[in-house]
Structures are given as C-alpha cells and as structure tokens.
Amino acid sequence: MHPKEFIDRNVRQILLAAGFSDEATHQACKEAVSHYEKTPAFRKGAVFSECLRVAKRMAKILQKKQRQQERAESKKKGKVAA
C-alpha cells in the first residue's frame, strides 16, 4: 500500500468514526494527502499524526460551514412559509 493510500484510508475511518459527514471527510482526506505531498520533512514517526491533525482541523471547519448553511436554508424556508 502506498503511503498516500494509507493516509487516505485511515484518516477516512477515523473521521467517519468521529461523526463527521461524508463530504467533510472526503475534503479533509484530500487535504491530508495534499499536506503529505507538500511537506518536505516530518518529525520522526509523526507523518500520520500530522496529516490526521490537518484533516481534523479541515473537517471541523467544513462541518461548521455545512451546519451554518443548513440553518440559513431552514430559516429562509421558515420565513417563506410563514
């Protein structure tokens, strides 16, 4: 298994188990692999943990944006119906 595949597969499992949405997880996995490709050197033994940290941060941001959009849409629907 290539390191990129390892990072993608394991980050995806961890984020889905943590309750993040599929869309946020997908984008966060792409960001983790991108971070792996862009970073020239990692601390010894910290490649996966660093990529996971980046992915979690991205997933939290995306999840927050999704919730805000859902709230805004539900408020618009409520105003139109009232």
N, C-alpha and C positions, 0 to 999 in steps of 0.2 A: 504494500500500500504506500502510495506517495504521501509525503508529509502534508500536502495541501488537502488531499482526501481525508487524511486522519483528522486534521483540524476541522474541516467542514463537518464530517460525520459526528464527531464527539461534541463539538460546540452545539450543533443542532439538537442532539439528545439532551444535553444539559439545559439548554434554554427552553425546550418544549416541556421538560420535566418541571421547570421553574414556573411554568404557566404563561409564557409569552405567546402571542399569536403567531400563526404560521407566517404571515407577511413580515412581521418584525423579526422573526427568527431567520427567515431567508436573507433579508437585508443584512442582518448582523453577521451571519456566516460569511457573506461576501466581503464584509468589512474586515473580518478576522483574517481571511485568506489574503486580502489585499495588504493588510498590515504585515503579515508574514513575508509577502513578496517584497515590500518596500523597505523593511528594516534590515540593515546590513549585518547587525550583530545583536544577539540577545545575551542576557546574563546566563551563566552556566546552568542548564537544566530548567530554564524558565520560558522556553519558547511557547509551550501550550498555555501556561498560566497567563502569560502576557497577551496572547491572542484571545483567550477567554475573557480577560478583563476588558479588552477593547470591544468585544462582541456584546458583553453585558451592558456596557455603557451605551452602545448604539441601540440595543434592544429597548432599554428603558426610555430613551429619547423617543424612539418611534412609537412605542406603546402609549406614551403620554400624548403624542400628537394625534394618534388614532382616537383616543378617548375624547380629546378636545373636539375633534371633528364630529364624532358621534353625538356629543352633547349639543353642538351647534346645529346639527341637522335635526335633532329631535326638538330643539327649541323652535326652529323655523316651521316644522310641521305642526307644532302645537299652536303657534300664532296663526297660521293659515286656517286651521280647523276651527279656531275659536271665533 
